[in-house]
Amino acid sequence: MTQTIGILIFDGIEVLDLGGPFEVFSVASRVAVSKRGEAMPFQPVLIGLSTLPAVARGGFRVLPDATLDDHPPLDVLMVAGGVVDGIQHHEAVIEWLQTQAQKVGVVASVCTGAFVLAEAGLLGGLKVTTHWEDQPELARQFPELSVVPEVSWVDQGRVVTSGGISAGIDMSLHLVERFHSRELALATAKQMEYRWTEHGL
């Protein structure tokens, strides 16, 4: 059964926060289908606040596949990071996250996406992580969280958070292992010529 991975995109998103996980799940599916003869395990879907392109940091433009109001049912909801000021307090985004969190199996974040999940009340008193530079601020804004340094990701079951930028690739490979198999995760990393940092919690 194909798992749909919804990735929220927005103006100010960090390109690799988005592109890294998208590449992992799309390559994992390609490897599974073309080299292992399996059904497609993952389908990443980019979800925007509207149908307009999201302008990432550096001017990279990304077209959404769907919107908050019109997207397929999700199995995993992921919030990438970047400049999140515009969505951390965006009422429609927060309400959408809270609604989706009751439906999906896993909610995940990359980098400063953790601030958005925390604002939506989805991190509770969990252990979490974010970009090393933003860890003190995450702890200051949300003192109920236990912010873990020096790990690529923290898996708390229904909530998984990662460090910054390339750490989202490490977390996504971990999710491929968790949802499918270690063999596919390793094959995906090899296909990407990526040295997987398996330093998670």
N, C-alpha and C positions, 0 to 999 in steps of 0.2 A: 504494500500500500504506500502510495506516494505521500510524503509529509510536506505540507505547504509551509514555507518559512517566510513570514511577512516581515519585511525590513522597512521601518519608517524612514522616509527621506524628507529633508527640509532644507531651507536656505541656511548656509553656514556649516553644512555637514562636512566632516573630514573625509576626503576621497577614499582613503584606504580603510577607514572604519566601515564604509559601505562596500567598497570593492573587494576587500579581503574576504569577508564572509560570503558574499555573493559568489566569488570565484570558487571557494571551497565547496559550497553545496552544488554548484553547477558542474564542477569538475568531478565531484564524487558521483553524481548521477551519470555523467558521461562515461566514467570508468566502469561503473556498475553495469551499464547497458552494453557498451561496445566491447569491453574486455572480459566481462564476467558473465554476460548473457542473462543478466537479472532485469527485473522491472525497475523503472526509474524510482529511486528512493526519496529524492528531494526535488522540490520545485520552489526556488526563491521568487518572491513577488515583491516589487518595490511599491510601497504605498506612500502617496503624497498627500499633502493637505488640500491640493486641488489637482487639476489635470495639467497645470503649467509645469515647465521644467523647474527642478530645484537647482539653485545655484550654489555649488559646493565651494569650499575654501579654495582660493586660487582661480576661481572663475569657471571651474569644471561644471558643465550642465548635465543634469540627469533627468530623463523622462520617467515619470511614474508609470507603472503598469495598471494601477488602481488608485482609488482614493479612500479616505476614511469612511465614506458613506457607501462605497461600492467596491467591494473586494471579496474574493472567495473565502470560505471558512479557513481559518488558520490553525495549524498545529503548534507552531512556534512563533512568538512575537519578539522581534529584536529591535531595539532602539540604538542606533549608532550614535557616535558622539561628534564633537566639533564645537561650534559656537551654539550652545543650546538655550541661550537667554530667551530667544523668541518663542520657543515651544515649552520651556519649563513651566511657564505660567499661562500657557495657552489653554483656555477653558475647554475647548472642543477636543483638543489632543488629550488632556488629562482625563476627561470623561470617557473618551474612546479607549484609552489604555485600561482604565478601571473595568470597563465592560468586557473588553477582550481578555483580560487576565482571568475572568471567571470561565472562559470558554477554552482557552488554549492549554496545552500540556506544560509548556515551559515559556517563561518570560525571560528574555536575556538583554544585556546591554553591552556595548563596547565603549570604553573610554568614558567621556562625560555623559553618555546616555544614562549612566547610573543616577545622575542628578534628576533626570526626568522621571525615572521610575520611582525614585524616593519621593519626589513631589506628589506623585500620584498615590503614594501610600502603599506601594507594592513591595517595599523592601523590609518593612517591619523592623525587627531587631536583629536582622540577619547579618552574617558575615558577608562583606562585599569588597570589591576593589574597583579602581578606576585608574586613570593615568597618574603616574607617580607625582606629577606636578600639582594635580588637583586633589590628591588624597587629604591634605589638611583642610581644605575648604569643604570637601564633602563631609568630613567629620564635624566641622564647625556648624554647617547648616543643618545637619541631621545627626545630633549627638546620640540618638538611640541606635545608630548603626555601629557595627564593629568593622572598621575599615582595615583591610589586611594589606600590608605592603609586600613588595618583592615576590609577587606571584603573578603568573600570566592570567589566571582566571580563578574564580571561586564558584564551585558548584554546590548549591544548597537545595538541590532537588528540583522544585518547580521554578526556582530563580537561579540564573547563572549570570555572573558579571565578569567582565574582563578588564585588563589594563588597557593602555592606550594603543591606538593605531594598529601596529602589526600583531599585538596581542589578541586582537579579534580573530585573526587567522588561527592562532593556537587554540582559542576557545572553540571556534567552529569545527576544527578537526577533532577536538574532544567530543563535541556533540555528534559528529559523524560516528565516532567510536561508540558513544553511548546509545545512539538510536539504531545503528546498523551493526558495525563490527570494527574491531581494531584493524583487521586486514584491509578493509576499505579505507579507513583513515590513513593508514601507512601508504597505501597505493595512491591515494589522492595527494598526499604530501610529496611523494616521489614524482608523480605526474607534473606537479606544480614546480618541481625542483626547489622545494621549500624545506628548510631545516626546522622541523617541528619542535618547539620548546614545550616539553611536557611538564612544566613546572606549575601545576595548579593545586588547588585545595578542594 
